Amino acid sequence: MSEQFWSRVYCVPETVVEAVSGRTETSLSAEEIKHHHERPAADQDPTRKDTVLSKLSTRWTLRPYHYKPPPPSATHPSTTHKNHDETNPVPGQDRTEVTLQIEFQFANPMYAALSSAAAPRVADKMIEAFEKRVKSVIEGPASVR
């Protein structure tokens, strides 16, 4: 079995990357995505055809936060009560929390039945690809593919 589908990808830099397909509309406001090109008319847009998926929404959300490791005493049950008396000498670090939400509905009921076993592996592959791309950007010159 071999199928393919297209999706509309939207990006709000440093905040959200969203891909939708089929009858799904972006949840982003027109203001957030005004930097994107206009989409083709619905009857000319392959991302709106119910080929494999009648509905698809994937949303990567990025949220920066500052992380300060707990003091060493917090790692041992007998000394956790001393946390308020000491701090970790390791300086805090800026980090990013990444969340992935996926919603989909297959156009073909047979695919829906087959997908129940594969869905967790698909999510794992998407996360793996994301992590691989982040690593390549951090370790080398960034390139747009």
C-alpha angles and dihedrals in degrees: 000000000000126000137161137196138181129227138196110241122204128184133194100190115248091359118056142005113190131181122190133179140176115012094343117114124204116267090214120102122248088247092056093052101034088117090066124095117255115268121242118260111286093251090052098043113098090198090068097055119104097234109136097341128039090187133022132164123168118174127184111194121192122200123179119218138169115243125200114183116235119253117275090253089066091070095065121065094220094057104036090103089068094064092106091056099057143031132208114264089217109101120241120263135213110240138171127231112212121200126188122199120184127187122172144158124195119229090217117059090213090061090049091055092048094045098062091081095040101045097086091049091050091054090048090052091050091051091046091051091049092051091047091052093048090051092050091051093048095045100041147013110309117245131184115230 
